[in-house]
């Protein structure tokens, strides 16, 4: 009959109701209440929309797409479904309030002892996040033993601008280090107050620009530099790097407990140089014992060392290697955990609805 309404006409209300049953796997809330569905359009019975992720490095994008399509399949008369993707990283507003820099999140990478590959993890994590599309900075806070410039293959930073330092850039990552300022053959014999001043200068007197993530490579141990950083910069969370040996795990536990005492959330534990030579599994056991996330194992690979020495990290030099894949997976897990931590801190986060 002419003029009779099509009973199977797809409506916005029906689409939103279906998508309200799709749960974001990390945040454990539905896509509608999280305001992650944007630009919803209906053309006849065909539907298109954008899912606004909390990080470009989202590891569970495929599951969200699968669940969204399955939910929409239950809408009577549904036609084709087109899903687009975008991202907006939640912002910890303490950082801009206390520091005046546009860092959305800050990630400290620490270890209880030296020689576990903490800087290697920091560098490859930062590059992997940038490869996913995030805006990333890397602060070499190992003031007394700066190695980031060598690993990034850059020996000088740009000229200052407006009386502030300009970070160097490589592989999509902006970074700064005392290694640019002090000659490599000049030792720095500094006490706590000087370390604190240097860290604050590298944070505040630099044209960082807007960053989704600032990765901070800390010196090993539980001393002045860690305390200075916690005082100077609100930290979204800390990553603890260990080797599989028990002696390294004991020291990693001390580093973990230090950040817990400073009330810095633990993003998780990374087991570096895993394999037959050093063993495997101790990092995961530590994570389970302490009730924190295990972020994964990076296999022992000589190309990791070669890439670092050559200024071409493994995620760039041998992107198809198992070690590079481990770092990419690590970056996705870290990004997901950071979103959970930031959005879970209701007092200090700008809600998703307010992010531009």
N, C-alpha and C positions, 0 to 999 in steps of 0.2 A: 504494500500500500504506500502511495506517495506520501511523503512527510513523516513516515514512521521512523522513530529514532533507532539507529543501529544499536542493538543491545550489547554488541561486543566492542563498542567504541572505547579505545584506551584513553584513560583520563590521567591527569597528573596525580590526582589523589590515589588512584590505584597503583601507579608506579612507585610513589613515595611509600605507600603502605608495604609494597613488596620489598623495597630496599631497606625498610626499617627492620627487616628480619635478618639482614646481612651484618655479621659481627666483624669488626676490625680485629684481627687475630691477636695483636699485641696489646691494644687498649681495652679489649673486651667490652666494647660498647658498639651500638649499631651505627651505620654510616649516616643515617639521618640525624640522630641526636648529636653526633659529632660535627655536623654541618660539613661533611666531606663530599656531598653531592652538589655540584655546581652546574650552571648552564643547562638545566634540564629542558629539552625541547621534544615536542611530539608533533610529528607530521603524518597525519592519518593515523595509522597504528604503528608507525615506525618511531623508535625512541632513541635519542642520543643524549648523553650527559658526560660530565667530567667528574672523575674521582680525584679530589684534592688530597694528596698524600701528605703525611707529616714529615717526610724526608724523600729526596730523590733516590736515596739508596735503599728504598723499601724492599725487604727480602720476600715479602708475601703478596706482592702485586698479583701474581698468577692466581693465588687462592681467592683473593677478593674478586677478581674478574669471574672466576668460575662460579663462585657463590652468587654473585650478582646476576649472572645469566640464568642460573638455576632458579633463582627467586622470581625473575621476570617471566620465565617460561610458564609460571603458574597464573599469570594475568591473562584472562580470556581475550582472545583476539590479537594478542601481541604480535607485532611484525618483526622487522629487523631491529637489532639492538647494537648501537655503536657506542663504545666506551672510549673516552679520551682520558689522558692522564696529565696531571700537573702536581706541583708540590709547593708547600709553604712550611718551612721549618718553624715550629713553635719557639717563642723567644722567652728566655729567662730575663725578665726586666730588671733584676738586681744588677746585671752587668752594666747596662747603660746608666742606671741610677748612681752606682758607686764608682764606675770607672770612666764613664763618658764615651766609651767605644761602642760601636755597633756590632757586637758579637752576640749572636743568638744563643750559642751554647759554647761552653768551654770544657775541654776534655784533658785531664792530666794523665800522662803515661808515666808510671813509676815502677821501680823495682827495689827490692830490699838490698840488692848487691849489684856490683858491676859485672860486666861480661855476659849478661844474659840476652843481649840484643835488643835492649829497650829502644835505642835510637833507631835501629832498623825497623822495629815495629811502628814507631811514631811516623817515620818517613813514608813507609809503604801504606800505612793506614791513611795518612793525609792525602797521598796521591790517589788511592783507591776511591776515597770519598769524592775527590775532585772529578775523577773519571765518571762517576755516577751522575755528575751534574751539580754538585754542591759547591758553594763558595767557601773555600778552605784557607785558613792560615796556619802556620806552623811556627811556634815560638821555641827556640832553642834555649831553654832555661838552665841547661847545664853550663853555668857561667865559667866554671873552672876547667871544663873539658869539652868545649864545643866542637861537635863533629858534623852537624847538619849541613854546613856549606859544602864539605867534601862529598857527602853522600848525594847531595842535590846537584853536584857538578857546577857550582857557581862560586867564584872566588872574590867577588865584590858586589856591593849593593849599589843601586842608583844614587845619584847626587841628592842631597837633602832638598826639601821643598818647604818653604814657609817655616824655616827653622825647625823642621821635624824630619826624622829619618823616613826614607821610603823603602819598604821591604823589597827584597829581591823576589824574583818569580821564576819558577821552573815547573813544568809538568802540570800547570794550572794551579799551583799552590804558591801563595805569598808567604815569605818566611824571613825571619830576622834572627841574628845570632851575634854573640860577642866575638865569634870567629871572624867577622867582618871588621871588627874594630881593633882587636889586639893582634899583633903579629904572632904567627904560630910558634915561634921560638921564645916567646915571652911568657913566663909563668905568672899566674895571678894568685897571689898569696893574700887572700881577703878574708876578713872576719864577717860575722853575721850582718852588721849594719850596712856594709858595703855591698854584700850580696842582695840585701833587701832593696837598696837604692838602685842597683843595676836592673833587677827584675822589674821594678816599677817603671824605670825609664824605657825598657823594651816594650812595656805594655802601653804606656801613655804617650810617649814622645815619638810615636810612629804613625804614619798615615796608613792604617790598616784598611780602611774602608769597611763596607758591610760584609760580614762573614756569617755563614750558617754555622760553621764550626771552627773554633780555634783549638788546635791540638798543641799541647804543651809537653815538650820532652824534658822531663826532670832529671837531675843527676841521681845516681843511685844513693840509697840510704834513707835515713829518716832524720835529717838535720835541718840546718838553717834555711836552705833553699826551699824545702817543702813548706816549712812554717811561713816563710816570707810570701810564697805564692798564695797560700791559703788566706793570708791577711790582705794581700793586695788585690786578689781577684776572686769573685764568687765563682766557685767551681760547680759545674753541672754534675760532674762525676769523675771518678778515677778508674783507670785500667791498670791492673797489676800484672806485670810480665814476670814469668819464671821459666826456668829450665826444668826438665823432668827429674833432675837429681834431688834427693831429699835435702841436701844442704842448701840448695837454691830455694826449695819450697819453704824451708824454715825462715829464711830471710824474707821471702815474699810475704809470709804471714805477718812479719813485723811491719812491713810497709802497709799491708791491708789494715792492720789494727791502728796504725797511725792515722790513716785517713778516716777511719770510723771514729776515732777520738776527736778529730777535727770536724766531725759531723758532715763529711763529704760522702755522698752516695757512692757505692762501689758499682761501677758499670759491669765489671766482670774480670775474670782471670784468663790470660793467654799463656799457653804453654809453647815456648819457642824452642827450636832446635830439637824437635821430637823425632825419635827414630831409634834404630838399633844401637847406635853408638852411645847416646846418653840415656836411652830408655824412653818410656812413654807412660802416660797416665797419672803422674803425680800431680800435675796441675788440676786435672779434673777431680781427683780425690780431694784436693784442698778446697776447691770450689764447693763440692758437696758437703764437706765438713763444716764450712763456714756459712753455708746457706746463701751463696752468691752465684751469679750466672757463670757458667763456663763458656767462654767465647770461641774456643777452638784451639787446635794445635797447628803450628807451622812446622813442616818437616825440615830436618837438617838438609841443606842443599848448598854446595859450594858456590853455586851461581848467585846465591843471596849475598855472600861475601864479596864475590867478584863485582857484582853490580854496584854495591855500596862503595867499594874502592874506586870504581871507574866513574862515579857520579851518575849512574844510570840504574836506579833501583830495579829490583826483580820484576815488579808489576809493569815496568816499561821495557826492560831489557829482554825478559823471557815471559811475556804475558801468558803464554800457554802452559807454563810449568805448574806442577802441583803446588809449589810454594806460592806462586802468584795467585792461584785460585784460592788458596787458604787465606791470603790477605784480603782478597775481594769479599770472601764470605765473612771474614772478620769485620770489615767495614760496614757491611749490611747489618750484622748483628749489633754492632756498636750504635749505628744510627737508630735502629729500632729501640734499643734500650734507652738511648738518650731521649727519644720522644716520650717514652713511658715515664721516665723520671721527671722530665720537664712538665708534661701535662698533669702528672700526679701531684705536683707541688702547686696547689691551687692559689696560694698566697703570692707566689712570685712569678707566675706565668701569665703572659698575654693569651687569652683564650683563642681558639681557632677562629671563632666568629669575628674577632677583631683584627686578625692578621690581614694586612693588605696584600 
